[in-house]
Amino acid sequence: MKIRDIKTYPLMYMKPSPKLPRTFILVKVETDEGIFGWGEASSAYGHSFPMVVKEIIDGTFKRILVGEDPLQIERLVTKMRTYIWGYLGSNGVSCQAISAVEIALWDILGKVAGLPVYKLLGADKDRVKVYATGAANFTVDYDWHMEFFERNLREGYTGVKVRVGKSKDWDEEFVRRVRELVGPDINVMIDAYMTYKPDTAIEMANRFAPYKPYFYEEPLSQYDLSSLERISRISPVPIALGERVCSLYAFKELVERKIGNIFQPDATIVGGIKECLAVCTMAEAFSIPCIPHIGGCAAVGYAANLHVALASRNVSMLELDGADYQPMRDEILVDPIFDATNGGVLKDGTIHAPEKPGLGIDINEEAFEKFPYTRGITYNDVFPQYGAGIV
């Protein structure tokens, strides 16, 4: 079996509230025996990066991988790294481009073996608990968010994540209201999306603590390692991070510097399925639990991270986007297995393993025509404070 072609699909849809674009890049690796695999690089959060990932794959990876054996995943990942890490570095879009191809190769391997990927990886369990991520929407009042989370609770989620970053008082009141809404037995997570300055981040950790959050995510810029090291040491709330961390090596530095109490690797960002699982395994040796990130993936990214979660004994919970309108999660699938609004995805607060070979999903390529990518405003145009450390 040889790789015959690699195709890339930049896609986009408009979120209704707040109105902003969400972008995606899917990858299809085809073989000369008719078997193909799907991959995804995280290009969500409204950023206009899919064309950069597309160029890396179309311009370099396709040239060096066509004609190769798709089952030699480790060797092909090394080959991709060799060609781009020296020039583009190991972070950001370069690592995400590798992630997309690597995920597609695992999809092929599973189909050849006739097994779902999580079983090829060792299969620690056949289901995992899930929590719902709330909307980053500061244009609406608290009641809008309460209705959002009330629906998530009806759908069966075992926890909810609050997106903060508007102002200190607004953020604390938001967390207080959510805790009051869900009660003491539902997990409440907090995501600051790198909005705070160092002193503010520590102040807010203490202000959030009485509401007993499960974790406090990305309080600071991922590049301010010294401040992250400090807040990880003194925060009364566990610090979670890792969705933007690329490679096992980068997570190793976090471990060595004791940065973060919970890691959130994402297979569409960190280098693929195997790299994501390697992060979970390394973290387990240092008693650092992992909760894979799925904040803005299409269906392929959902599936990839689900298989990692099912294969790792260091993962007891998984993130799912709590929004009800997610066409790139649901409408591009022949069978929308991740659609919680139909009651099919959550059973007793858990998502069950797909049993079809590979990633276990069937993509409807005809649906792509409804979601063409066009350049326009980005996430940061709508929320300039996110990631800026200005609160």
N, C-alpha and C positions, 0 to 999 in steps of 0.2 A: 504494500500500500504506500502511495506517495501523495504528497500535497499537490493538488492540481491548480488551485486558485485561492486567493484570499480577497474577500470583498468587504468593504466598509460602508456603513449606513449612518450618516449623521442625521439625527432626528430631533424634533422639538414639538412641544405643545405649550399653550398659554394656560397658566394657572388662573382660576377665576378670582381668587381672593387670597392675598393681594395679586393684582394682575401683573404677572411677569412671566418671562419665558423659562421653561425648564428644558435643558438640552441634554442630548444623549448621543453616544456613539456605539453602535453594535458592530460586531465583526463575525463574518461567516468564513470558516475554513473548510474548503471542499477537497475531497480526495478523488483519486482516479478510480476508486471502486464504488463511488456513489454515496459513500457515507460522509456526512458533514457535521461540523460542530459550531455552536454559537458561543461568542464571548462578548464581554462588555467592559469598556473603560469608563470609570466614573467621570462624567463631564456634566454633572447635574449642578444644582444650586443656582441655575440661571446663568452661569458663566458661558462665555462664547469661546470655548476651547475645543469643540469637537473637530474642527478642521485642522488643528495642530496635531491631534492624535491621528487623524486620517492621513495626514502627510507622512508621519513617521511610519505607519503601517504600509501605505501604498508605495512610498518612495524607497523604503529600506527593507522592511520585514518581508514583504511579498517577494522581492528580488532574491533574498538570501534563503527563503524557506520553501519556495516552490521546488518540488522534486525531492524534498526530504521526507523521511519516515515520520508521520505525525505521532506515532506512539513513543518516540524517543523524546519525551517532554523535557526532561532535565537537560539533555544536550542542546535542544533547541532554545530553551530559555537562556542557557549560557551563551549561545551564539548571538542571540538578540542583545544581551547585555554587552558583549564584546564590541558590537558594532556601534552602540550609541552612548554607553555610559561615559566613555572617555571624553565625549564632546558635549553631550547634553546633561551629564550628571545622572545620579540615580534617583532623583526626586521628581515629583510633579508628573508632567505629561509623559515623560519617557518611561517611567515605571508603570503608569496607567496603560500605556500602549502595550507593554509587555504583558500586563495583567489580562487584557482582552484576548490576546492570542493564546496565552496559557490556558485560560478558562475554556476556550474553544477546543483545545487539544484534549483536555480532560473529558469534554463532552463526547469527542470522537472515541477516546479510549473506552469509556463506559458503554458506548453503543457497540463497539467491537466485542467487548467482553460480555455484553448482555446483562450488565449490572448498573444500578445507580451509582453515582460517583461516591457517595458517602460510604457505601459498602466496600468499594475499592480502597478507600482510605482507612478502613478498619471498623467503622460503625459502632460508635460508643452507645448510641440510642436511636430510637426511631421517631422521636418527637422532642420539641423544645418549647419552653415558655416564651411568650412574646409580649413586648410592651409597645404602646403606640406613641409615636412622636407627634407632638402638636405642631401647629402652624406658626411660622415666623411672620406674624401679622400684627403690626403696631398701629394699623390704620383703623382698627375696630375697638369696641369696648370689651370689658371683661365678659359680658354676657355672651358675646359671640364665641369666645373661647370655652366658656362653660358648656354651651350646647355642643361644641366640637367634642369635648371630653365625655360628656354624657352619652353621646353616640358610641364612642369607643368602648365605654363600659358595657353598653348593651350588646356590643359585638363580641365581648368576651375577653378583652385584653386584661392582662394581670398587672399592668402598670401604665403610667402616662408620663410623657416628658414635656416640661414647660420650657418654652423658648423665651429667654429674657434678654434685656439689653436696651430698653427704652430709657429708663432712669432708675435710680436706686430705689426711691419710694414706690414707684409703679411696679418694679420687679418684685419687691418683697410682698406687696399687697396681692399681686398675681399668684405667687406661690402659696400665700396664706389661703386665698379663695379656693385654689385647686385642692389643697389638702382638706379643707372643710367639705368640699364637694365629694371627694372620693372616699373619705373616711380613713381610719387608721390602718386598714389591712391591705390597701392597694399601694403599690410602690409609686412614689413620685420622684422623677428625675428632673434635673435642671440643666439646661444647655445655654451657656452664655456666649457661645460662638466667638470667642476671643474678643469680646466687646470691651472688657474692663481693663483699666490700668492696674498695675500691681497692687497698690494700696487699696483701691476700690475692690478688687477681687477678694482680698483678705477680709475686708469689712463685710462684704456681702456673704462670704462663707459663714461668718458669725451671725449675720441677720437671718440667713436661711436655716441655720441649724435647728431652731426650735420646731420646725415643721418636718423634721426627720426625713430629709431627702435621701434616696438610695445612693445617688452620686451627684456630683457637681462637675459638669463637662466643659472643657475648654474655657476656663475662666480667663486665660491669658493667651497671647500670641504663641503659636507653636515654636517660634524662633527664640523666645525669651526663656531659655532653659534655666538660667540662674533664678529667675522669679518663680518659674514652675517648680523648681527644686525646693524653694523656700515654702511655697504654699502647700506643696504635697506633704511637707513635714509638719506644718502647724495647723492646717485646716481641720475643723471639727467635722467636716463632711468629706467623704472619700472623693478624691479627684480622679476624673475619668478623662482620657485623651487617647488619640491614636488614629483617628479617621483620616488625617492628612499625613501620617507617617509612612514613608515608603521604604520598604525592605526590612529584613530581619536585622541587619546591621544597625539601622537607625533605632529600632526598638531595643537593641542590646545596649545602646548608649543610655536610653531612658532607665533601663534596669540598673546599670552601673551607677547612675547618678541618683537613683531612688526617686525618679520623677514619675508620678502617677500611681494611684492605688488600684485602678481598673484600666485595662487596655481595651481599645475599640478598633482593632484592625478591620480592614475592608478588602475583600479579595479583588475587587475591581480597581483598587488603588495600590495595594502593598506589593503587588507582583504576581498575583494569581492565587489559585486555590492552595497549592502546596506551600507557598511562602506564608500565606495567612495561617495555615495550620501549624507551620513551624513557629510562628510568633506565639500562638496559643500554647504550644508545648513548652517553649522556653519560659514563658511567663508562669506556667504551672510550677516549674522548678523553683520559682521565687515566690510562690504563694500569691501571685497576682492574677485574679480572675479576668477572663476575657468575655466581652459582650460585643460581638461583631456589629459594625456599623452598616446600616442600610438606610441612609437618610434620603437618598435621591436616585435610587437605581431604577432601571427598567426591569422587566421580568427576568432577564438573564442574570443580572446582578443579584436579584433576590435569590434565585436558585443557587448561584455559586456560594453565597454566604450561608445559605441554609445548609448546604452539604458540609461546609466547614464546621458549622455548629453541631451538626449531628455526628461528626467524626471525632470531635474533641471532648474529652472528659473535663476540660477546663472551661467549657462554655455551658452555662445553665440557663441563659436567657438570650433572646435575639430581638433586635429592633425592627419594627415595621413602621412605615409612614402611615399615620392615622387618617390622612385625608381620604375623603370618599371618592373624589374624582382623580383617577390615576390611569389614563388611557395607555401609557407606555408600560404599565404593569399588567393591565387587564385586556385591553383591546387588541394587543399584538399576539395574544395567546389564543390558540384554538380552544383550549380549556382554561379559563381564567382561575387557576388554582389558588392565587393569592388574594382574591377579592373577598375581603372580610364582610363587606356589606351584604353579600349573598349568604352568609353564614357557613360557607363551605371551608374556609381556611382555618378557623379556630374551633378546636374541640377541647373543652375544659381548660381554656386559656393557653392551649398549645397549638403549634403548627406541626402537622405530621409529615413524615418523609415521603417524597415522591418515589414511586416504585418503578417507573419506566426507566430504561437504560439511559446512561449519561446524566445530563442535568435533570432529565425527567420532564421536560417541557417541549411543546410543539409550537413553533413560531409561525404566525400567519403573515407572510411577507407582503401580501396584498394590502394589509392594513398600513404599511409604511407610507403609502401614497397620501394618507390623511394627515401625516405629521412631518412635512418637509422642513428642513432646517433653513432658517433665514437669519441673517445678522440683525441685531437690534439691541434693545436695552438689556442690561444684565442685572443679576441679583443685587449687586452693590449700587446700582443706580436707584433702586427702590429703598435699600437699607444701607446707606453709606457708612453707618456706624459699625456694621457687622465686620468683624475681623480687624477693626482699626484701633482698638484699645483707646477709645476716646471718652468712655463713660467713667 
